[in-house]
Amino acid sequence: MNSLSKTRGFSLIELMIVVIIIGVIVAIALPNYRDYVIRTQRNDLKGYMQQIGQKLEAQKLIKNSYSGATLGANSNTGSATFPEGATGNNIRYNLTLGPDTTETTMTNTWVLTATPNASSGQAGDGVVCLNYLGQKYWSKGATACALTTTSDWADN
């Protein structure tokens, strides 16, 4: 028996077919994974915003006013970042706290707005808003809050 007649291994055609199949799988999976990461980070933000909202409501019960409220444990202002303490490109959202459009001070109202950081993966995802009435708003690509009694955080 001739030892050359038995070949082992893969032909170039077989190898190319495997590479093409892997390429198709990656082309399908990568965008889905990216969308999943964006959605997960937005959901983390929503939970954080609800925690802030609960703290604001606790202050209202104690002081009968939202005045003087601040964002985050390390912040003494009406602005913060998410995740808390993040810097540079690690900042996913910039948060601001202020009165709603009907007032000039935060005595009786507040609106918490999270704007995606332009240099993060969340860029272009849309603002996320929460107010003192528990109204929520998010819409993909939105640049301003549109809080109503029917607005919500549902992925649309």
N, C-alpha and C positions, 0 to 999 in steps of 0.2 A: 504494500500500500504506500502510495506516495504521500509524504507528510505535507506537501504543498497543496494537495487537493482539499484538505480540511482547513478552512480559515476560521478564525475566531475574532470576535469583536463586532463592531457596527460599521456599516457602510456610511459614507458621507451623506447619502440621501436620508437614511434612517436618523442620523444625528440632526440633520436640518429639520426634519419633521418634528422631532422632539423640541427643538429650539422654538419653532413656530408655535407649537401648542402652548409652551410655557409663556411665550410672548402674548398670546391671546388671553390667557388666564390672568396675567399681570395687568393687561390693558383693561380688563373688566373689573378686577378686584381693587385696584389702586384708587380710582375715583370714588367707589363705594366706601372704602376705608376713610378717605379724606372727608367725605360727607359725614360719616359716623363720628369722627374726631371733632369736627366743628359743632355738630349737634350736642355731643357730650359736654364740650366746654361751655356751650350756651346754657345747657341744663344746670351745670355746676354754678354758673353765674346767677341763674334764677333762684336757686336755693339760698345763695349768699344774699341776694336782694331781699328775699323774704325774711331772713334773719335780721337784716337791718330794719326792715319794716316793723318787725315785732319789737325791736328795741325802741324805735320811735314811738310806737303806741304805748309802750311802758312809760316812756318819759311823759307823754301826754296825760296819762293817768296820774302820775306823781305831781307834775308841775302845772297841769292844766294848759299846756302850751308846747308846741314843737320848737319854739325859739331856743337858740343855742345848741341845737342838735348838730352833731358832727358825724362824719363817716369813719368807720374803722377804729380799731383800738389805738393805732399809732397816728391818727389824723386829728387835727383840731380845726379842720376846715370843712367846707361843703364839697370837697372833691377828694377822690381816692382812686386807686387802681385795683384791678382784679387780674390775677390773684393778689391778695393783700401783700404788700411789700415787694412786689415784682418790680424789676427795672428793665429799661431798654426794650429789646424785642420780646422779652418774656411777658410783657404787659399785654393781656388779651383785650381788656376793656378799660376805658376811663369812665369813672362814675362821677356824677354830679348830683347834689341834693339841693333843692330849692323849693320855693312856694309854687303852687300851681298858678295858672294864668289869671286867676281871679283875684289874687292878692299880691302885695309887694313884700310881705314878710311871712315868715313861717310860723305865725302864731297859731293858725287853725288848719293849715294845709301843708302838704309836701308832695313833691314828685321826685322820684329817684330815677335817673336816666343813665343807662350804660351805653356808651358809644364804642364800637369796635376800634381797636388801635390799628391805624393804617399800615403799620409795619408788622402786624401779626397775621397768623393764619385765619383770624376771624374777620379780616378786612372785607368790607362789602356785605357782611352778614346781616346788617340791619340793627337799628337801635332797639334796646330792650327797656321798657318803662314799667314802673309800678307807682301807684299813688296812695294817698291816705284813705281812700275809699276801697282799697283792695282791687282797683281796676288795673288790668295788665295789658300790655301791648307789645307785640313783636311782629314784624313782617320782613321777609327777606329783602334786603336792599334798602329798607326805609331809612331816611335820614332825620326824621322828626317823629315825635310821639303823636299818636292819634288815639288817646285814651277815651273810651266810651263805655257805657254800661254793657255793651256786647263784645268789646274787644277782649282778646285773650292772648295767651302765649302759645297757642297751638301752632305746630308747623303747618304752614300753608303754602 
